[in-house]
Amino acid sequence: MPSCPECENELDIEVDEMEEGDVVACEECGAEFEVVGVDPLELAPLDDVEEDEDYLDEDEEEDEKR
């Protein structure tokens, strides 16, 4: 069973049923993660993923202005 990258509590998830883009929350600390890889399971803090998307959105806006 995978552990929370923040508090190392065991995450109650079925790894076989996870897909990229799924969001997982730790019941212990409340941290949220997005599944960014499934074999092996890779989790990224949801805040980091949102910041990356915002960064991409800004780049796209700049490209449209050109």
N, C-alpha and C positions, 0 to 999 in steps of 0.2 A: 504494500500500500504506500503511495507517495506521501511525502511530508511537505508541510507548508514551508516555503523558503524563508518566511519571516520569523515564525516562532517554533518551527520544527514539529508542530503537532501533526498527527496523522490526518490526512484528508480523506473524508468518507466519499470516495468517488470510484466508479468502475472504469479503470483505465481502458479496457477494451471498448467501451462505449463512447469514449471521448473523441471529438473531432476538432480540427483546427478552427479557432474562432469561438469555441465554447468558453464560457466564463465560469470560474470555480471560486468559491468563497470559503475561507477558513472559518469554521465555527468557533474556534478559540480566540483568535485575534481580530477577526473581521476583515482581514486583507483579501482583496479580490485579484484574481489572476486570469489572464487569457491563455488558452492553450495555443501555443505557437508551433508545436511539433507533437506528433503522436507516437513515433517510433524511433527513439525513446520519447517518453512524455517530457515535454518542455513547457514550463510555465513562465510567463512574463508578467510583472506587476501591471495591473490594468492602467494605472496612472501613466506608466512609461509608454504603453501602447497608445493611449489617447494623445499624449504629447507628440508622439511620432506622427500620428494622423493629422494633428493640428499643423505641424511643421510642413507636411506634404500639402495640405490645403493652402497654406500661404505661398508655397512655391508654385502651385497651379494658378493661383490668382495673379502672381507676378508674370507668369508665362502668358496669361490671357491679355494682360495689359500691353504686352509687347507687340 
